[in-house]
Amino acid sequence: MKKLIAICSIGCAAVLALAACGGGGGNREQNTVDELVEKYGYQWTDNSKPILNAEGAKKISFSVYSSKNTSADDYNDMKIMETLFEQTNVNVQWENVSESSYTDQKTLKLSKPDGLDAIYHAGLTPEEISQYADRGRILPISDYLQYMPNFSKILNDRPDIKRQITNVDDGKIYTLPRVEEMGLKPYPNLLFLNKTWTKKAIEEGNVDLGIAKSEVDSKLVDGLSLNADQMAALLTYFKNNDMNGNGNASDERPLSFVSQNWQGNQCDLFGMFGINDNPDHRIIKNGQVTYTYLEEGYKDAVQFIYEWVKNGLIDKVSFEQTQDSFLANGKSGEGVTAAADIRKGEKYGAFYWWESKTVVTDPDNYICCAPLKGPKNFNGKDYSNCQTVCVANTPEIDAGELVFFTKVPNIEVLLTYFDRYYMPEISAQINYGPIGIAFEEEKENGKLVPKQETGGKTADEIRLKNAPLGICYLTETEWENTVQMEERAQLRLDRLKKYVYPYVTQEKLGYKVEPIPNLQFTIAEQDKMDRYSAAIETQMANLTKFLYNGVSDSDWTKYIATLNGAGVGIEEVRKVYQAAYDRIVNGN
């Protein structure tokens, strides 16, 4: 392997020096840029040529710390890393740890690098970036942009990205971002409905969905639009009958989700009451930071959803289960292939998730529905014209993905190396896997094409094993010109365009709703939010408890009064978010 060759060529003395150093490169050879150019052929302007010459590949190395998925190969052994070494002559030695280990070691590594030059998959919050920048622990990347032509072009072409990653206090950039824009993340829920169970309910005349028995096959298709009353009747039927025919009338789950999860959560249910909720309960509405629970109809939504929980239409496990248990429960069993056996193993009548294929064994048996319409009469109010969805604060720009420690020897070389990750074809391989494994060897119309013959492995399995993920730049331009989307991503995008996007337009809602982007806070602003964070978190947790246990009108009034009280500081925090958002919008 190239890593072993490179390490051996460095020499024992250099290796011992690396092991002994206390952080940020320690005693390794330091060169000026002029020396790098003269001695090691360093160049940063031509992406088609190596960054270093052969001598540079022997004498200069870097150590990067990174978490990785348990399914992933060691980054040192990944084909894309071998390719990058061949193309750049930059020797990067990866120290991989599990994601859980990184969580435990994150603070320690950032405080005491012990010979590390950078942390990949750093996952730094705006608060952490400000703290470590203020302490001089991490490098201001923006001081070296002349050595990063690809990243510099991104910043010039996309000032919105630049504003989202620029530190407010000193105007510098300390992290490299991950950018994967598909239009998927802001809308993390789709509603899937069991077609066989619904067809049976219609044909037996138990529910009225506005579909005649003779029209079932033609109308029970993707895009089906149901109101709250129709859905309640259907879920009740699922609950009271042995829908999968396995002799157990209690294993069916009429409607299921994973409460407060980033995807497949309960928030779309609030769309029946005209509320674009999300797990943060915070959105941008007409340019103003707004807390969803203060909107008209939120209390009614909580009470209505609780009725479904109380009546068993929503299984209470939805508020307790993990994502893994939700996915495991949806599968029909190991090795099940016969349609009849698959049907007997099905548990879900309806569910919210990113896509159906990862949840159920037979995704073709589930149709993708339009958002539910609200009830005609609840608490004396008509919500039948309400039909919208969750708008999640899950940005497609991840700001804190890669940081560099200060005083790294030959930092210009390392920055130029990672700058190559932003080249479209490299970004695609970093994100999905290498050519020949994740992509076909031959391009189609100039675009990388996902590999069709996968040896029985799923796209997820291939990606997790062979792709480091992390920093990349894949936007609409890249999807149009360089990379063909995975089939499942394209399917989800098509579904969103048909069954979600039309229900969050300004024309439909009467207002403009947006997710909250990456925001950068001053140290003073972060201190203010820290002051109230514990109290807010405690109160927000009660919202989920109300869905599970119910809430009276008087209890709700007390709850809102508590939230708005000085001790919780919701309004103070809202103002901080508003100020940070205004800076993004106004370019300050």
N, C-alpha and C positions, 0 to 999 in steps of 0.2 A: 504494500500500500504506500501511496505517496507520503503519508505522514511519517511512517517509519523511516523511509529513505531520507526525508528532509531532516528529521530529528538526528539521525546518525551523522549527517553531513555537517551539522552545526558544531559538533565537537563536545566532549565531556565538560569542558570548562564552562561553556555557555549554558549547558543544561543545569549544571550545579548553581550557576549564578542566578538562573531563573527560579530555581527551587528555593533559593535563600532569600530572594528579595521580598520586601514588605508590602509592595503595592505599586500599581501603575507602571509596571515594567521593570522597576528596580535597577539592577546594574547592567542591563543589556545595552548594547552599543547604541549610542545616540549620534545621529548625523543631521547636519543642516540640510535643507532642501537642495542646495547647490551640490553638496557632497553626495546626496542620494542620486541626483541626476548624473554626476560625473562617474561615481564608483559603481552604481547599481542600475543605471539606465532608467531611473524612475521617470515615468511620464504619465500624465493624467488627462491629456486632451483627446486622445484617439481611442475610442472604445474597442476598436478592432485589433489593437496591439496589446502585448503584455504590459503590465504596470512596472515590472522589474525585469532585469536580465537574469541569466542563469546564475550569475554570482550572487545577485540579490536574493534569489530563491534559496540559496544555501545559507546566507549570512543573517537574513532578517526573518523573524517569526513573531507571531502574536498569539496570545492566549485569551480565548473568549469563553465565558461561562454562560451556560444556557440550560434552562429546563427543557424537557422534551416529553412528548406523550409516551406512555409505556409501550405502545405498539411500534414506535419509530425506531429505525436503526440508529446506531451511534452516528452522530453527524460526521465524524471523521471518515466513516465508511460509506456515506451516501454518494451516489454517482454524481449528483449535481455539484457536490463539493469537489470531487475529483476533476470535473469539467472546469470549474472555476479556477482551480489551481493551474490546470493546463493552459487556460486562457490568460491568466494574470501573473503567474509565477509568485503569487503572494501566499506564504505559508501560514495558514490559520489553524491552530491546534484548539480543538473544542473540548471543553470539560462539561459533559452532560450530567444532569441530575434529574431526578423525578420532579414532577410538578409540585408534589407535596413537600419534597425536600427543599425546593427553592422557596416555597412560602415560609418555611421555618428559617431558612438561612439568608433571606433577602436583606434584612436590615444589617446583619453582620457583614455580608459581602460588600455592601455599599459603603459601610463604615471602614472596613479593613480588607482591601482587595486581595492582598497576599499574592502579588505577581500577576493578577488579571489585568487585561487591557480594556475589556468591555463586558457588558452584560446584554445578551440577546434575550428576547422575550422578557424584558425587564418588567413590563407591566406597571410602570410608575404612574401614580396619580399626579394631577397638577400640584397638589400639596407637597408630595415627595420631591417632585422636580424642583420646586422652589426651595425646599429645605436643603437639598444636597447641592444645589447651585449656590445658595447663599453661603454654605460651608466650604465651598471650593472643592467639593469631592468629584463633581462631574464636569466634563469639558464643554465649553461653549462652542458647539459645532459651527455656529454662524461665523466664527472667526476664521474658518478654514474653507469657506465655500468655493474659493478659487480652485481648489483641488477636487471639487465634486461637480463636474459639469452636468450630470443627469439630474441630481437633486436641485442644483441651482436653477435649471430650466423649469422644473416643477414649481418652484417657488415663484418664478417669474410668470409662468402661465396660470398659476392657481393662487392668487393672493388670499383666497379664502382659506386654503390649507395653511399658508404661512401664518395667518392671524391665529389659527387654532393651535399652533405649536410654539408660538413666540411667548417667552416669559414676559409678564407685564412689568415687573419691577426694573429689569435692565434692558429689555428689548432684544434679548439674545435667544437663540435656539439651542436647546440642550439635548434633545432626543431626535432620533430618526423615526418617522411614522410608517405605519402600514396603511396602504390605501387600496381597498378593494371595493369598487363602487359598482353595484349591480341594481340598486334600488330594492334590495330584499330586506335588509336589517330593520328599517323603520317599521315594517309591518310583519311581525314575527308569528302571527297566528293565521291559520286557515281552518275553516270548519268543515270537517269530513263527516259524512253520514252513510251508515250501512245500507246499501241499496237493497239487499235481499230482505232484511228485516222490514224496511219501509214498504217494500212491495207487498209483503205479506200483510202488513197492517192495512194497506189500502184495499187489497183484494178481499180481505175479510170484513171490510166495511167498518172498521173500528175507529178510523180517524178520517177527517175530511181535510185534505191538503189541497183541495181544488183540482184534483186529478181524478178523472174517471178511470174505472178499472181497465177499460179498453185503451187508455192512453198511457198506462204505466210505463211501458217500455220506451215510448217516445218522449215522455216528459220527465221521467225520473233520471235526469242527467245532470252533468255539471252546470252550475249556475242556478240551481233550484233556489227559489226565494221563499222563505217561510216567515210567518209572524210568530210572536212569542206564544200565543195561544195554540197555534198549530204545533209548534215544537213541544210544548208542554204535553199536549195530548199524545204525541208520538212517543215521547220519552216515558210517559206513564204506561203506554202499551208495552214498550220494551221491558219495563220494570216488572210488569205483572205476568209476563209470559216467558216460557222457556224458549227464547228466540233461537238459540243455537241447537236446540233439540238434543242436548246431551243428557237429559234427565235431571239436570240440576237447575231449578228455576231461580236460584239466587246468585249465580255467578255472573250474570249479565251486568254491565255497567252502562246505564243509559247514556250519560254524558260525562266525559272525563277530561281532565287537564292536569297540569302541575302548577299549583298555586304559586304565584310570585316568581316563577321561572322566567328566564329571559325569553323563552319561546314557549308556545303552547300553554299559555297561562289563562287566567280567568278574565282578563281585561276586556276582551271583545264583547263579553256579556253586557258591559256597561254601554256599549254602542246602541243597545236597544232603547236607551234613555238619552241618546244624543251626546254621550260623553266619550271623549277620546282618552280613555284612561291608560295608564301604564304602571309597571311596578313601582316607579318613583312617585306616581300621582302628581306629576309635574310636566307641563308642556309649554310651548310657545303658542299663544293664541292672539292673532292680530298684533304680533310684535311684542306682546306682553307675557312675561313669565306668569303662569297661572297654575294654581293648585286645583286639581280636578275635583277633590272632595268638597270644595267650596261652591261648585257649580250647581245650579238649579237641577234637581232631579237625581242628585247623587244618593241622597237618603232613600228615595223611592227605589233606586236601582239596588241598593243594598238589601232593602226589605224584600224586594221581588226575588232576587237571586236566593236569598235565604229560604224563601218558600220552596224553591226547587230543591234545595239541600234537605230541608225538613221532610219533604215528601219523597225523598229517595231518588229524585230525577237526576241529581248530581250526587255521585257517591262521595261520602265524606272523606274517603281516602285521598281524594283529589287535593285536599288541604294538608295532607301528611306525607304523601309519597315523594320519592326522589324521581329524578328524570330516568334513572336506570330502571327502577322498578316499574314505572309507567310503560317504558318501552318493552320490558320483559313480559309484562302482562298482556300486551297487545299481540304477541306472537302466538301462533297456533300449536307450536310444539316442534321439537327437533325432528327433522326428517319427514315432516308431514307434507305430502304433495297432492294427494287426491282431493278434489274439490269438496266432496262430502265431508271428509275428515277436517279440512280447513274450516269449513262452516261450523262444525261442532266445536272447534277450538276458539272461535271468535268470541270475544268478551265485550267489545265496544260497539254501542249503538251509534254514538257520535263522539267525536273528540276534536280538540284543538291541537294543532301542531304545525311545524314548519312544512312538512310534506307527509304523505301517507305511507310511502314505501318503507320508511324506517320504523314505522309503528306496527303495521299489520302484515301478516303473511301474504294476503291477497289484496293489494291496493286497488285492483280493478273492481273490487266489490264495494268500494267507497267512492261516493261522488263528492265533489267540492262545491259547497253551497255559497251563495251570496250571504252577506251579513244578515243576522236576524233583525226583523222589524220589531218595534216595541209593542207592548200591550195596548189594546184599544181603551181600556179603562183600568187604571190602577190608582188607588187613593184619590179617585175622582178626577184624574187627569188622563188626557189622551196622548199616548206616546206612539201611536201607530205610524206616524210619519218619520220617526227616528230610526235611522239605519246607518250606522257608521262603525268604525273599528278602532282598535288600539293604535296609537302612534308612539312607538317606543324610542326612548333616548339611548339607542344603541348605534353609535356613529359608525359609518363606513370608513372613517379615518381614525385609526388608533394612534394616539399621540406619543405614548411613552414606551415604544417598542424596543429601542436600542439606545443605550447610553455608553459613553466612553469615560474612562477615568482620566483625571488630569495627570500631567507629567508622563504620558505614555511615549516611550521612545519611538521615533519615526511615525508619529501619529498621522502625518499626511498620507503615508502609504496605506495605512489601515482604512482611513476615510475614503480614499479613492477605490479601494477594494470593495467596500460595502456600497459605494456609489454605483457599482456595476449591477447591484441587485435591482436597481430601478430601471434597467434596460428591459423592454417589454418581454423578450423571449426568456431572459433570465428570471424576471418576475413570475412568469407563468410556471417555470420549473420549480422555483422556490415555493410556490403556492400549491402546486398540484403534484409535482414529481417530474423526473427527467424525461427527455425525449428518448423513445425506445421502451420506456416502462409506462409512463402515464400518457405520453403523446406518441402518435405515429412518427416513424422516421421521415416519411415524406409529407411535405406540406400540401394543403389543398387551397388553391386560390391565394397562395401566399400566407396562409394562416396555419398555426399549429392546431392539429386536430386530436381530440382525446382518443386514445387507443381503443379500438373496438374489441380486439381479442385480448381478454384479461386473465385467461387461465382460470376462470370461475371465481375470481376475486371481485369484490364490489369496488366501486370508485372510492368509497371511504377507506377501505382496507389498503388500497394502493397508495392513496394520498397520505394516510397516517404513517405508513411504513417508510415511504421514500421522499417525503417533502418536509423540509424543516419549518415551513411556513414562516411567519415573521414579516420582515420589511419587504414590501413590494409596491408596485404602482400599476394597478389594473383599473382602468376607467372605461367609459363608453368608447373612447378612441381605440383602445387596445382590443376591446371585444369586436369592434368593427373591422379592424385592420390586421391584428396580429394573432389573436387567440380565439378559438371557437369555444363557446361556453360548454360546460358539461351538460349532458342531456337533462339531468335532473334539475340543474340550475335554470336552464332555459324553460323547462316545464313549469317550475315555480314562478318564474318571471311572467310567463304567459298567463298563469292563473291569477296572479296579482293584478295584471293589467285588465283582466276581465271582471274579476270578482271582488277586488279591493280598491284599487285606485279610483274607480268612479264614485266611491262612497266617502272619499276624503277630499274632494275638490272644494274650492271656495264657493263655487256655484251651488253645489249640493248642500253644503253646511251653512252658508251665509256668513262664514268667517274663514280666515286662513289659519290653518293649524300646521305646526312644524315640530319636529323633535328638537330637543335642546342639543346643540352641537358641543364639541369639545370646548370648554371654557377655561381660560387661564385667570387665576385669581392672584391679587397681590397678597403679600404676607399678612397684612392687616385684615384683608377680607377673609382669608383662610382662618385666622385666629377667631374672627367673629363666628364663622360657621362651626368651628370646633367647640365653641362655647355652648352651642345649642344642639349639637349633633345627637348626643345621647337622649335628650328629652324628645327630640323629633322622632328618632328611631323608635322609641317606646310607644309614642302615640300612633305612629303609622302602623305599627304591628296590630293595633286594635282594629284597624279597618278590615283586616283579614279575619280577625276573630268575630266581627259582626256578621260576616258572610256565613260563618260556621255556626254561630249561636243566635243570631238575630239581634235587633236593636229596636228599642221603643222610641217614640218621638221625643220623649223627655230626655232619655239617655243620649240621643243624638244631639239635642240642643246643648246639653252639658259638655259633650265631647267637643263640639265645635268651639264652644266658649273656652275650653281648656287649650285647644290648639292655638287659638288666637290670643291667648293670654301672654303676658310678658315673660313668664317662666319658660315657655316653649320657644318663642322667638321666630315663629313662622314668617312673619312679615319682615323681620330683620334679615332673615336668610333670603327671602324672596328678593329683597332690594339688592343684595349682593349678587345674586344670579342675574338680575336685570341689568345691573351696571356692567357685569362681565359680558353679557349678551350684546348690549349696546356697543361695547368696544369692538366686538367682532363685526357687527353690522356696519358700523360707521368707519371701520378701518383704523381705529385709534390704537 
